[in-house]
Amino acid sequence: MNQKDKRVRRTRKALAEALIDLTIEKGYEPVTIKEITNRAGVGYRTFFRHYADKDALLQEVLHTTLAELRRMMGTPQMGDGVGYQPLPVEDGRIIFEHIAANSDLYRVLLSSGSAALEPFVTFAYREVLNSLEDVSDLVVPSPILAHHTVTAIFSLVQWWLENDMPYAPEDMAVYLAQLINIPAPLPIEEYE
């Protein structure tokens, strides 16, 4: 890796950290590019050599985080035959540990609006929907089940962060699994 690549990575990292710190302090919308560059120790014009605006910076930070989370997550697993497991406990532990290690970033993500959150929601929805592909005996249609699962995950993550992570990541993984894992379905006739 040459010196220019290292300098570019250092600059981008400093800008990302400045954006996250400032957003934690004052919220996303009020943060200006000037404040970001001052905090990062980078020239104002340098910012625009890397990003069109602060939204582009945030998108890169989120894209990098999502890529890291994807690498950490294994192939979706099926449950033990007792019911469908949309999120095995081990995957939940990985998610909550990642969130704990990057809690400031996730706070920014959850506070910066739906546009920033969309790639994470889309990723989670696709993962859950893909894991439902081979499940034939669902009572609830898979798109509804995937939506419910993803909504539950993001809601619980938001609660956990807003309450300063009062439970360990491995505990949160178990609680999440208990909340969203679905017992073996009854035939539709049983509901009538």
N, C-alpha and C positions, 0 to 999 in steps of 0.2 A: 504494500500500500504506500502510495507516495505522500509527500508532505501536504500537498493541496487537498487530498482526500481526507486526511486527518483534520486539517483546519476546517473543512466544510462540515465534517461530523461534529467537531467541537462547537462550531457556531450554531448549528441546528439544535444541538443538545442544550446549549445555553438559552437559546430562544424558547425552546419547549419548556424548560424548567421555569423560566421567567413567566411565561404565559400561565402555567399551572399555579405558581405561587401567587401571582397577582389576581387570578380568578378566585382563588381560595380567600384572599383578603377582601375583595370588593365585588365579586360577581363577574360574569363573563362580559356582558354588554358594555359596562363602563370602561373596561380596559382599552387603552389606546396603544397603537404601535410604538409611539414614542416612549411610553412607559415600559413596554416590553424590551425595547432596545436598550434603554437606560439600565434596566435591571440586569439584562444579560451582558452589559458591557460591550455592546456591538453598535456600530454606526447605523444610523437611521436608513441610509441608502443601502447598506449591506443587507438589511432585512429584505428589501425588494429584489435583490439578486437571488434570493432563495424562495420567496413566497409572494403571491399577489396581494394577500391581505391576511388578517389574523385568522379568518375562517380557514384559509388554506393551511396555515400552520397547525391549527387545531385538528384538521382532517388528517394531516400527516402523523401527528402524535397518536391519534386514535387508530389509524391504519397500522402503525407500528405495533401498538398494544394488541390489536386484534390478531395480527399475524403471530405475535408471541403466544397469545392464548391458544390459537389454533394449533401451533406446534406442540403445546403442552397437552392438549386434549387428545385422547386416543380415539379409536373407532368407537362409535356408539355401540353399547352392549345391550343385549336383551336381558330381561329379568330372569327369575329362576323358575318360571312356569306358573307361579302363583298369581301373577298379574304382570302387566306391562310396566317396565321401569323406564320412564322417559329420561331420567337422569340418575344413573347409578351413583351411589354415595362417593365412590372414588373420584368421579368426574366433578361432583359437587365440591369435594375437598380441594381439588385443583383450582376450581373457579374461585372459591372463597380465599384460598391462600394467595392467589394472584391479586385479588381485590385488596386484601390486607396489605400486601407488599406495595401496591400502587394506589393506596386509598385516596390520596390527594387527586390523582388523575381521575379516578372514578367519581369523586365528588364533583369535579369539573364537568365530567361527562354528563352526569345526571342533572346538573344545574344549568348547562349551557343550551338546553333546548332540544327539541325532537330531531332536528336535522343532524346534530352531532351524534345522537344516540342511534339513529337509524341503521348504520352499518352493524352495530352490535345486535340490535333486534333482528335484523334480517339474517345474520349469521346464526343466531340461536334458533330462530324459527326454522330455517332450512335444516339445521342439524336434527332438531326434534322431528320434523316432518320426514326426513330421510330415514330416521330410525323406526318410523311407523310403517314404512313401505311394506314390510313382510308380515305385519300383524294383521291377521284376517278376521279376528273375532271382536273387533272394537264395536261398542255400542254407539259411542260418540264418533262422528266423522273425524278423520285424522286432521284436517285443517283446523277444526275447532279445538281439538285436543292440543295441537301444537301451539295455537294462540294462547290457550289457557295456561299451558306450562310455561311459556316464555313470559307472559304477564306476571305469573306467580314468582318466577325467578327474579325479575327486575324489581318487583315490588318489595320482595324480601331483602334484596341487596340494598335498596334505598333505605329501608327501615334500619338495617344493620349499620349503615354508614351514618345516618342521622342520629343514631343512639350511641355513637362512638364505639362500635364493634364490641358489645358487652359479652359476646360468646365467642369462643375459639372457632377458627375456620372449620375444623373437623366436626365440631358440634353443629355448626350451621349446616354443614353438608347432610348430616343425619336428619336435622329438623326439616330441611327442604325436601329430602327424599320422603319423609313421612307425610308431608303436606301434599306432594304432587304425584307420588307413585299410586298407581291405580290397581285395585284388586281385580282379579279375574272377572270379566263382565258376565252379567246375567243375560240370558237371551231377552230380546226386546219384549217378548210376550210376558215375561215376569213383571214388567212395569205396568202393564195394562190392567 
